[in-house]
């Protein structure tokens, strides 16, 4: 099994998870995702699954629209993005259950999946969203609040906490996480 | 005539401020107690006094100075405590509209239009003086207060004239305006489309009978005071357009139109305001509403994409308490261009509170 990494790159950002995190890229060979995708090709997946301090379960999806504002404008101004996140979560939950019921797997990856299933508290869904308009912080926070509400609506069939966050609005939520830009961020080569 | 600017020195909460107006819609935002309604009441009082002076017999002792002083007192309703040393013959309380400080003080108001200007001084002793210049006659000014007037209409005018009621004169004025009978014939072409839009939303037309208002629809007749408050606001507007109290060269002051309106009607109000401005009405509106202010800002930001009949100039004003005391006003062409926006600030604080709760156990 691939060694668990605490530094994960996604799109043009580096996510450095601090101590007490167990975190995985979900789109990997070991997860149940590929087993489902082999059968149902439209299956989608979130970016990261993680557990903080053995008790807080996180599902993290990353979207970076910087430099692609026009192309992604509709996704931000309609419920489209919320629906996409909800679909990915739905498929991810199916993958997690598949992973837990698989006879072929064991180890920390499965432990994480089991922790997510057994989570006493709410599973925390985080959409990490970057966009060019984030320069106006107050307006950006209002947009993130709206996205949070839209995702909550799409996930009203599930007991989860939802939050949409970005680099400029990050205030230790999720905890002990450092996010930085990689070369090519903001749409620049 | 369109109002172009207002300069204030030591008036109410304003130490010194200047507002450049749009000929279309002027949107005032700001926390409670920052003088937004006072600004609108001042403009309204000047225009109403000017209207009355125009109609006055030139030999009447009621000069514009007297009429304006009377109107300011009736609209602002300051306490009539007479400061020590104030002459007995002056209107009680007028001096309380001057920026408060120890000792005697005076405030100055200068209102400019594209066709003339008017300025005057108010003293803390309650004297209105140095009235200079004059505004030409323009269209009528209407002030729609934040509390809906249609439900209180029955008997209000008569009662207000006979008794001491705790309503300022904007309520009396709007009820008088509502009481005028509809004008025969079709609506003025500038407002074509508005009647259909309002009628569709109300489900019928507005009529007055026996001192009460009703909406006549295909489903029957409903008393106006049984309508939802948001719809009563639309019914009032319908009546004011129907009886031509509001005309295309007029002025509309609307204090918090969003009060008791659901978001869909707020969007409709935004469109109606733009139609009115497009037809030539100069609009002044105060709001605490995120949706209304954002809708109007979008119209300003994407002006070229607006349909022809909704196109108008819009300007935004934000009133805020300054560190040195008093209220300052910032203005901009769009909402995001304002450096402060108390509505957005609270939404951002809401986001921070949610982040904090999300982290908790």
Interface residues (C-beta under 8 A of the other chain):
Chain A: X121 X124 X136 X137 X138 X139 X141 X142 X144 X145 X148 X161 X163 X165 X169 X171 X172 X173 X175
Chain B: X290 X336 X341 X344 X345 X347 X348 X350 X351 X352 X354 X355 X356 X358 X359 X361
